[in-house]
Amino acid sequence: MAKKFSVITPIDGSVLLERDFSDRGEVEKILERSQAGKRVWANTDLEERISYLTKAVDYLVSKKQEIAESITRQMGRPLSQSPGEVRGLEERSRYMLQIAKEALGDFTPRKIDGFDTFIRREPLGVVLVLAPWNYPFLTSVNSIIPALAAGNAVILKHSTQTPLVAEFFRDAFLHAGLPEGVFQILHIDHEDTLKLIGSEGIDFVAFTGSVEGGRSVQKAAGNRFIGLGLELGGKDPAYVMQDCDLTNAIENLVDGSFFNSGQSCCGIERIYVTEKLYKSFVDGFVDLTRQYKLGNPLDPNTNLGPMVRTTAVEFVRGQVSQALQKGAKLLTDAKDFPFEKEGSAYLGPRVLTNVDHTMKVMTEESFGPVIGIMPVKDDHEAIQLMNDSPYGLTASIWTKDKAHARILGSKIQTGTVFMNRCDYLDPALAWTGVKDTGRGISLSIYGYHQLTRVKSYHFKG
């Protein structure tokens, strides 16, 4: 009998759907089909590949409302916000297809009389995409579209919290008419995923998830010479400077802290504010936070839904409790958000002051609706604290002085530096990180680099 898994909706804790896990025989068949598919696809003209993929993107865009509701029911994001994921998917997909010719075109380093020399980018073969539940389309499309555009076959293994996302992708590529074996999905458990990574049929793994998950992926691939893209944790800081637009900073940092219930690798998790602005910033931040409506994500008036599961809620509560024991002050709690209930996945935003870096809430990834706010006396202290982290995905600076922001940005250990913005991916820029945030690049021209190998051509006469 096939093993099954259930998706528990965080809306009310009920079983939303069940799916069968693929057994080893099914996995082997998918690997076989991918080997045949990759040869056909690699020999398909780039223009034709782009045409297929454009049809698939069009299909997904046409299903925006259906997709939005499926996201809400599977992982709890408010229905008023879920359509934004399809807009982001469209923006990233169309941009990556737009630059495909430039990114994949031949490069001629120099001209030499009597010689024809150039470097060509060729597909790796089969790319395994391991995608998470928190932004289920956006995290996966970052690799799926450029991998396919580059001529690779793709196998998508999505989180067991969001299997419908994989099925939407499958339907889109079937609708577009991709050759058999070029795009396939798998529902498999953790153990079989690690076995698949170590199998000969996989040529690259794009993983988005936890640091421990990244270590498991790296270990599983340890005996094979394949590439890995590992987008792991984050503890993204913000520095609010005296010359900032205070209203703009508060509005964007509240949103950056609590959108998607804080379940974002590039969400704001800690804020440092210049001393002279600290009280005004905290007062404004708390006032705006208390205006959020926590509730059933299917209610169009809700702008803060449940976390993905009750264990995630308990983790955040544990961080808050530890901080309070060490002297932190809690400025918002359950009384401000009546929909919050013990034992449920619903948790209202938590704003903490009197925090420091002895507290886990300021140093360990929270991945939930909690924020610590600290005053700093100058740039030097702010940069020291921003860099005092095992992670480095994004950081934001809030100021009107662009030249000064450039200087500070060069000192921050991070993959992306924002000024007066946060929690956003520009598909034209490389999405990458440092330290325990992982390695590899997605999006931009550079995102194509890790999904291809280079071959040099040196012809004489």
NORMO-V159189 format. One record per helix or strand of 3 or more residues. SS is the DSSP state (helix for helix, strand for strand). FROM is the first residue (numbers start at 1). TO is the last residue. If there is no record, write none. Layout:
# NORMO-V159189
ss:SS from:FROM to:TO
ss:SS from:FROM to:TO
This chain:
# NORMO-V159189
ss:strand from:4 to:8
ss:strand from:15 to:20
ss:helix from:24 to:42
ss:helix from:46 to:62
ss:helix from:64 to:75
ss:helix from:79 to:98
ss:helix from:100 to:104
ss:strand from:115 to:123
ss:strand from:126 to:131
ss:helix from:138 to:149
ss:strand from:153 to:158
ss:helix from:163 to:176
ss:strand from:183 to:186
ss:helix from:190 to:197
ss:strand from:204 to:208
ss:helix from:211 to:220
ss:strand from:227 to:231
ss:strand from:236 to:240
ss:helix from:246 to:262
ss:strand from:268 to:274
ss:helix from:275 to:289
ss:helix from:310 to:325
ss:helix from:334 to:336
ss:strand from:350 to:353
ss:helix from:360 to:363
ss:strand from:370 to:376
ss:helix from:379 to:387
ss:strand from:394 to:398
ss:helix from:402 to:409
ss:strand from:416 to:419
ss:helix from:444 to:449
ss:strand from:452 to:460
